[in-house]
Amino acid sequence: QDAAGCVTAVGGGGTALGVLLTDAGTTTGALVLRGVVTGAAIGLGQGLVVRRSALRVAAWTAVTSAAWGLGWLATSAVIVDADRGFVVFGASGALLATLITGVALPLLLRRRSSDAVATVELVGAAAAR
């Protein structure tokens, strides 16, 4: 439970930082930036809890950051009242972020002799989609 609390706290800090950086803006760019910052914080927290190599932690942080940014991008295309100040993206963004992280996670958790191989496979799989 301590690990979950730690990730939640880090994620909350990422959300707060994203809101500060965008001045709580609700434009598409502000929402995407908030997602990128929040996703990076959550990904870093999760990566540190899983305790894989530094390269895999960095890769997971990047994947989660991109997934959350794209989640907000998808939501901003369908949401009509962003000015209400939603903290988390909607269902369309959640589906996209889940798809991205769901494809990436098994690739990053594979046990390989080299982190470079796993990272190359991750980048290749993402590019193929």
ZIWOWO-V390754 format. One record per helix or strand of 2 or more residues. SS is the DSSP state (alpha for helix, beta for strand). FROM is the first residue (numbers start at 1). TO is the last residue. If there is no record, write none. Layout:
BEGIN
ss	from	to
SS	FROM	TO
SS	FROM	TO
END
This chain:
BEGIN
ss	from	to
alpha	2	22
alpha	28	50
alpha	54	78
alpha	82	84
alpha	91	109
alpha	115	128
END
